[in-house]
Amino acid sequence: MQQVSIARMIIDGKKISERILNEVRREIQEKELKISLAVILVGDDFSSKIYVKRKEQAAKIIGAGFELFKFNRDISKENLEREIKEISNRFSGLIIQLPLPEGLKDVLKAIPEQKNVESVSPVVSAVEEILKECGISLEGKKIALVGRGKLVGKPLEEWLKEKGLEYFGIEKIKEADIIITGVGKPKLITQDMVKEGAVVIDIGFSHDENGKAVGDVDFNEVSKKASLITPVPGGVGPITVACLFKNLLKLNERTTI
């Protein structure tokens, strides 16, 4: 039997991100919009600071206003909710950078719906952008969704349900045509767990024993079998940030803030 070769593709998230941000910037300029983003950071989490910096850089690219509001992790729920209300009145959109300390997670509900830039999950939007860019349809595919966390897994699960698509977890991952993972555990998914030609979208983020940023997938090995794979860093992350600002534009196309 003749062996069919599979075209390997590594997604360049930065390239897709640049395209989206350029489109957003063009629309802002053409419509002469003035939009701004406020980010609330509670505590001193190192990874959160990195994510906030990326958002600030993206805001500069599209010409949006940006301001970071820092609070100590011991701030009370009542005081933080009061701050959220006051800050949201001054900006086109608002984000509370996660994770939040225990006892403060309910404050996300205090963000006014018309100012909630994450009301449409940027992670879901990023996955859609990747699939669209590569001309991949989910119809008729066996889909593995690994992880059910609030930021990644839950929004993706709801999205798949809305599209009427069936999916399963890591227990049947070897059967999957498309694998989407967002656990945050290095080398959770190894080469022997992935079938030849699978599409692998890695949204996980953590650090290995050497302090290197990695995803859930053993990238060097799995990339030898996958037809398409997203690296970490430089894969889904930059696209997610760009989709955040796409959401901001949609929310505020008529704002004069």
C-alpha positions in Angstrom: 0.0 0.0 0.0 1.3 3.4 -0.9 2.0 5.6 2.1 0.3 9.0 2.0 2.5 11.9 3.2 1.0 14.4 5.5 1.7 18.1 5.0 3.0 19.5 8.4 1.9 22.9 9.4 3.0 24.9 12.4 0.7 27.8 13.1 2.3 31.2 13.3 0.1 32.9 15.9 2.0 36.2 15.7 1.3 36.5 11.9 -2.5 35.8 12.4 -2.5 38.3 15.3 -0.9 41.0 13.3 -3.5 40.6 10.5 -6.4 40.9 13.0 -4.9 43.9 14.8 -4.2 45.6 11.5 -7.8 45.1 10.5 -9.0 46.5 13.8 -6.7 49.5 13.5 -7.9 50.2 9.9 -11.5 50.2 11.0 -10.8 52.5 14.0 -9.1 54.9 11.7 -11.7 54.8 8.9 -14.6 55.4 11.4 -12.6 57.8 13.5 -13.4 55.9 16.6 -11.9 56.6 20.0 -11.8 53.5 22.2 -10.0 52.6 25.4 -9.4 49.5 27.5 -9.0 49.3 31.3 -7.3 46.3 32.9 -7.6 45.5 36.6 -4.8 43.4 38.1 -5.2 42.1 41.7 -2.1 40.8 43.3 1.4 40.3 41.9 1.1 37.1 39.7 4.1 37.0 37.4 2.3 35.4 34.4 -0.6 37.9 34.8 1.9 40.7 34.4 3.1 39.2 31.1 -0.4 38.9 29.8 -1.2 42.5 30.7 1.9 43.7 29.0 0.8 41.9 25.8 -2.5 43.6 25.9 -0.9 47.0 26.4 1.4 46.4 23.3 -1.7 45.4 21.2 -3.5 48.5 22.3 -0.6 50.6 21.1 -0.7 48.9 17.7 -4.4 49.6 17.1 -4.3 53.1 18.6 -6.5 52.4 21.6 -6.2 54.0 25.0 -5.0 51.7 27.7 -4.7 51.9 31.5 -3.7 49.4 34.1 -5.2 49.5 37.6 -3.4 47.5 40.3 -4.8 46.5 43.6 -3.4 44.5 46.5 -4.6 40.9 46.8 -6.2 41.7 50.2 -8.7 44.2 48.8 -12.2 43.5 49.9 -14.9 42.2 47.5 -17.0 45.3 48.2 -14.2 47.8 47.5 -13.1 46.0 44.3 -16.7 46.0 43.0 -16.9 49.7 43.7 -13.7 50.3 41.8 -14.9 48.2 38.9 -18.1 50.3 38.6 -16.2 53.6 38.8 -13.5 52.5 36.3 -16.0 51.0 33.8 -17.7 54.4 33.5 -14.5 55.9 32.1 -13.5 53.3 29.5 -14.9 51.7 26.4 -14.2 48.2 27.8 -12.8 46.5 30.9 -11.0 43.3 31.7 -10.2 41.8 35.1 -7.0 39.8 34.7 -7.3 36.3 36.0 -6.5 34.4 38.2 -8.1 36.2 41.1 -7.5 35.5 44.8 -10.0 33.2 46.6 -13.0 35.1 47.7 -12.9 37.6 44.8 -14.0 35.4 41.8 -17.6 36.6 41.9 -16.5 40.2 41.1 -16.5 39.3 37.4 -20.2 39.7 37.6 -19.7 43.3 38.5 -18.5 44.2 35.0 -21.3 45.9 33.0 -22.3 43.7 30.1 -21.8 46.6 27.6 -18.2 47.0 28.9 -17.3 43.3 29.2 -14.7 42.7 26.5 -14.7 39.0 27.3 -18.5 38.5 27.0 -17.5 36.7 23.8 -14.7 34.3 24.7 -11.5 35.4 23.0 -10.2 31.9 23.3 -13.1 30.6 21.2 -12.6 33.4 18.7 -8.9 32.5 18.4 -9.7 28.8 17.7 -12.2 29.9 15.1 -9.6 32.1 13.5 -7.1 29.3 13.3 -9.6 26.9 11.7 -10.7 29.6 9.2 -7.1 30.5 8.3 -6.3 26.8 7.6 -9.6 26.0 5.9 -10.5 23.3 8.5 -14.1 22.3 9.2 -15.2 20.6 12.4 -18.2 18.9 10.7 -17.9 15.1 10.7 -14.7 15.2 12.8 -13.9 13.4 16.0 -13.0 16.1 18.5 -11.2 15.7 21.8 -11.5 18.6 24.3 -9.0 18.2 27.1 -9.6 20.3 30.2 -12.8 22.0 31.4 -11.4 25.1 33.1 -13.3 28.4 33.3 -11.0 30.3 31.0 -10.5 27.7 28.2 -12.3 24.5 28.5 -15.8 25.7 29.6 -16.2 28.4 26.8 -15.0 25.9 24.2 -17.4 23.2 25.5 -20.3 25.7 25.2 -19.2 26.6 21.7 -19.1 23.0 20.6 -22.5 22.4 22.1 -23.9 25.5 20.3 -22.6 24.1 17.0 -24.2 20.8 17.7 -20.8 19.0 17.6 -20.0 15.9 19.6 -16.7 15.7 21.5 -15.0 13.6 24.1 -12.2 13.9 26.6 -8.7 12.6 27.0 -9.9 9.0 27.5 -10.5 8.6 23.7 -7.9 11.0 22.5 -6.2 8.5 20.2 -9.4 8.5 18.0 -9.4 12.3 17.6 -9.1 14.1 14.3 -8.9 17.4 16.2 -7.4 17.9 19.6 -8.0 21.1 21.6 -6.3 21.2 25.0 -6.0 23.8 27.7 -5.0 22.2 31.0 -1.7 23.8 31.8 0.3 20.7 32.4 3.6 20.1 30.5 3.8 17.0 28.3 0.3 16.0 29.2 -0.2 14.9 25.6 2.6 12.7 24.1 3.2 11.4 20.6 1.7 8.0 21.3 -1.6 9.6 22.2 -2.0 11.3 18.9 -3.0 9.7 15.6 -1.2 10.4 12.4 -2.5 13.6 10.7 -4.4 15.0 13.7 -5.0 18.7 14.1 -3.6 19.8 17.5 -4.5 23.2 19.1 -2.6 23.7 22.3 -4.0 26.4 24.6 -2.3 25.2 27.7 0.4 27.3 29.4 2.8 26.5 32.1 6.6 26.2 32.7 8.7 23.1 32.5 11.4 22.1 35.0 13.8 24.5 33.3 11.4 27.5 33.6 10.7 27.4 29.8 7.1 28.4 28.7 5.4 25.3 27.3 1.9 24.0 26.5 0.2 20.7 27.3 1.6 19.0 24.2 5.1 17.5 23.8 5.6 19.7 20.9 8.9 18.3 19.4 7.4 14.8 19.3 3.8 15.4 18.5 4.6 17.8 15.7 6.1 14.8 13.8 2.6 13.3 13.6 0.2 16.2 13.5 -0.9 17.7 10.2 -1.3 21.0 12.0 -0.1 22.1 15.5 0.1 25.4 17.5 3.3 26.1 19.4 3.6 27.5 22.9 4.5 30.3 23.0 3.6 32.0 19.7 0.5 30.0 18.8 -2.9 30.6 20.2 -1.8 33.2 22.8 -1.2 36.2 20.4 -4.4 35.4 18.5 -6.4 35.5 21.7 -5.1 39.0 22.6 -5.9 40.2 19.1 -9.4 38.8 19.3 -9.9 40.6 22.6 -9.4 43.9 20.8 -11.7 42.7 18.0 -14.3 42.3 20.7 -13.6 45.7 22.1 -14.2 47.2 18.6 -17.5 45.4 18.2 -18.7 46.6 21.6 -17.7 50.2 21.1 -18.0 51.1 17.4 -20.1 54.1 18.4 -18.4 55.1 21.6 -16.9 58.6 22.0 -14.9 57.8 25.1 
